[in-house]
Amino acid sequence: MKPAIGLLAAVAFASAPALAQGRGEPARSAPHAPARPEVGGGHIPPRGPTHTPAPPASRKPAPPVNYAHEPGHPNAPHVDVKTNVWVGHSARRSEAGLRLDHPWAHGHFGGVIGASHIYRLRGGDAHRFGFEGFFFDVASVDLAYCNDWLWDSDDIVLYDDPDHPGYYLAYNVRLGTYVHVEYLGE
């Protein structure tokens, strides 16, 4: 009798997961890994923004731009992971704060530009930061867009800015946001 009860218990134990599943319902799997973020998260755009034609002259100030054009996107200039669109770049084409009186006053940056090279920030702040012996300054009109950058450890990629002579675009790989930066020299 004891062997029969043991066998019955073993069969019941082995069939419990199948019974718990329900009839005709697919088995539940473990939750999926979180979806890749739509901004940042290690994404590196393959190229910088394209040139934006200048809009017709206007005497009215430009309305404020909301860069958070989709849920989950920051209210800062950023690159959309799905489309590689540089959100905010064309809207700022004629922004007065992005015109330098003396473009390239400290020369041109001699390092690698574009997605093929990632630079690690090595200290400083938005007014003077550096890596590999090169130093930069964030444009004053972009200071609010880099408050959450880690100046001693974030990875950035530099791109040419086709619309603002004298500026490069520093793209933060972790956050997916970018700011205009001026090269200060070595």
C-alpha positions in Angstrom: 0.0 0.0 0.0 2.8 2.4 0.8 4.4 2.1 -2.6 1.0 2.9 -4.3 0.6 6.0 -2.2 4.1 7.1 -3.0 3.6 6.6 -6.7 0.3 8.6 -6.5 2.0 11.4 -4.7 4.8 11.5 -7.2 2.4 11.7 -10.2 0.3 14.4 -8.5 3.4 16.5 -7.7 4.8 16.1 -11.3 1.4 17.2 -12.8 0.8 20.2 -10.6 2.6 22.7 -12.9 0.5 21.5 -15.9 -2.7 21.9 -13.9 -1.8 25.3 -12.7 -1.3 26.4 -16.2 -5.0 26.2 -17.1 -6.6 24.7 -20.1 -5.7 26.0 -23.5 -3.7 28.9 -22.1 0.0 29.2 -23.0 2.5 28.8 -20.3 3.6 32.0 -18.7 7.2 32.9 -19.2 9.5 35.1 -17.2 9.1 38.8 -17.7 10.9 40.2 -20.7 14.0 42.3 -20.2 13.2 46.1 -20.3 13.0 47.6 -23.8 16.0 49.6 -25.0 15.5 53.2 -24.1 14.4 55.6 -26.8 17.2 58.1 -25.8 20.7 57.3 -24.6 21.4 54.0 -23.0 24.7 53.5 -24.9 23.4 54.3 -28.4 25.8 56.1 -30.6 24.5 57.9 -33.7 26.3 56.9 -36.8 26.6 60.5 -38.0 26.0 64.0 -36.9 23.1 66.2 -38.0 22.8 67.5 -41.5 22.9 71.2 -42.5 19.7 73.1 -41.9 18.9 75.9 -44.3 18.6 79.3 -42.6 14.9 80.3 -42.1 13.7 83.7 -43.4 14.7 86.6 -41.1 12.1 87.4 -38.5 11.9 90.2 -35.9 9.9 88.1 -33.5 11.7 86.0 -30.9 11.5 82.3 -31.5 9.0 80.5 -29.3 10.4 78.2 -26.6 11.1 74.7 -27.9 9.8 71.5 -26.1 12.4 68.9 -26.9 10.3 66.2 -25.1 8.3 65.5 -28.3 7.5 62.0 -27.1 6.8 60.4 -23.7 10.1 59.3 -22.1 12.2 61.8 -24.1 14.1 64.6 -22.2 13.3 68.2 -22.6 16.8 68.8 -23.9 18.4 68.5 -27.4 18.8 64.7 -27.9 19.1 61.9 -30.5 16.2 59.6 -30.9 17.6 56.0 -30.8 15.0 54.6 -33.2 15.5 57.2 -36.0 18.9 58.8 -35.3 17.2 62.2 -35.6 19.0 65.0 -33.8 15.9 66.4 -32.0 16.2 70.2 -31.6 19.1 70.8 -34.0 17.1 72.3 -36.9 14.9 74.4 -34.5 18.0 76.2 -33.2 19.5 77.1 -36.6 19.2 80.9 -36.1 19.6 81.0 -32.3 21.6 84.1 -31.5 23.5 82.5 -28.6 25.0 80.0 -31.0 26.9 82.6 -33.1 30.5 83.1 -32.2 32.2 86.4 -33.0 35.5 84.6 -33.6 34.9 81.0 -34.7 37.8 78.7 -34.1 39.5 81.3 -32.0 41.6 78.5 -30.4 42.0 76.4 -33.5 40.3 73.3 -34.7 40.1 70.2 -32.6 42.8 67.7 -33.8 41.2 64.5 -32.5 38.8 62.1 -34.1 35.3 63.4 -34.9 32.3 61.1 -35.2 31.0 57.7 -34.1 34.3 55.9 -34.5 35.7 57.3 -31.3 34.4 57.6 -27.8 36.0 60.0 -25.3 35.8 59.6 -21.5 35.4 62.9 -19.6 38.3 63.4 -17.2 37.1 66.2 -15.0 36.1 69.9 -14.9 32.7 71.3 -15.4 30.6 72.8 -18.2 32.8 75.9 -18.3 36.0 73.9 -18.9 36.1 70.1 -19.3 38.7 67.9 -20.9 39.8 64.5 -22.1 43.1 63.2 -23.6 44.7 66.7 -23.1 42.0 68.6 -25.1 39.7 71.1 -23.4 36.2 72.5 -24.3 33.6 74.9 -23.0 29.8 74.4 -23.3 27.9 77.2 -25.0 26.2 79.4 -22.4 22.8 78.8 -24.0 23.2 75.0 -23.5 24.3 75.0 -19.8 20.9 73.9 -18.6 21.0 70.9 -20.9 24.1 69.3 -19.2 23.2 69.6 -15.5 23.1 65.8 -15.2 26.4 65.0 -17.0 29.1 63.3 -15.0 32.1 65.4 -15.9 34.6 62.9 -14.5 33.3 59.7 -16.1 30.7 60.1 -18.9 31.5 59.0 -22.4 30.9 61.4 -25.2 31.3 61.5 -28.9 32.1 64.7 -30.8 30.4 65.6 -34.1 30.9 68.6 -36.4 28.1 71.2 -36.2 27.2 72.0 -39.8 25.2 75.1 -38.8 27.2 76.9 -36.2 30.8 77.6 -37.2 33.2 77.3 -34.3 31.1 74.8 -32.4 31.2 71.0 -32.1 28.3 68.9 -30.8 29.2 66.8 -27.7 26.9 63.8 -27.5 26.5 62.1 -24.1 26.3 58.3 -24.7 24.7 57.6 -21.4 22.0 60.2 -21.6 21.5 60.6 -25.3 21.6 64.4 -25.0 24.0 66.8 -26.7 25.3 70.3 -26.3 27.3 72.8 -28.4 30.9 73.0 -27.3 33.8 75.3 -28.3 37.3 73.9 -28.5 39.6 75.7 -26.0 42.9 74.0 -27.1 45.4 71.7 -25.5 
